């Protein structure tokens, strides 16, 4: 299978210094944009390892490659465990590349945006440790998670600390930290994440949309039409079931693309219109899938993702 390969955030708001994200999979000529998955997709398709969480890290890599994914997105805890058990992340990164995959992002920088100066400074040791792991395995991005920002978080404070994290990531680890939003955390919506990224006032600020949390947070999908693709580090992809209602859905309720009710083909058409060239990453935390043959779950997830892309005619 052929495997080639933010911010101006809103209508060029931060244009001027913003370099486009550049992964090995994007090293193509401007005249001939890369296509993936037999030419069906304008984006490389990535497997978030939580989709097949019970598998070992090495099996996750193997299953992703065998299924035909273009990339893989690991979590910090499994990289930490891999090192504790004697593994070398730089060697693993090379093995991933040898299998025709790349690593666009790692999840993530937990507790990285606490509400006080003291707590922020105390968090930096763990933040740097996680960034180092991400760099060792060959990531371009690392996800900034605002789980400890507090319910009364202040946008100016969070934006300033996010800017600090960008500087550390870029200057010390050659990483581009990108901000996520999660309904169950203080930074809940796509719009909130975009506002923080804008107020960070940094040319390398980026966000990570997630179709599932765009839906259940109540923020919706229209904001995507106002964003430039260079502002997006990676696009998290999942569907949502018709029931329970959005107010009751949890991450464990994510389903394969096309098996739910989200307008995924239209979302992908809007994503294409932004000029986004990064990864679409299949992200499922469904424990029912974890009970199945995990290699088959990976294959099925890719097949269903590609079929939705085909339906979008992008």
JOQUI-V217814 format. One record per helix or strand. SS is the DSSP state (helix for helix, strand for strand). FROM is the first residue (numbers start at 0). TO is the last residue. If there is no record, write none. Layout:
BEGIN
ss;from;to
SS;FROM;TO
SS;FROM;TO
END
This chain:
BEGIN
ss;from;to
strand;9;9
helix;23;25
strand;35;35
strand;40;40
strand;44;47
helix;48;51
helix;56;66
strand;70;72
strand;74;74
helix;75;83
helix;88;97
strand;101;101
strand;104;108
helix;116;136
strand;140;143
helix;154;172
strand;175;179
helix;189;199
strand;206;207
strand;209;209
helix;210;215
helix;221;225
strand;226;226
helix;228;230
strand;231;231
strand;233;236
strand;238;239
helix;245;247
helix;250;252
strand;253;254
helix;263;272
strand;278;281
helix;286;289
helix;293;311
END
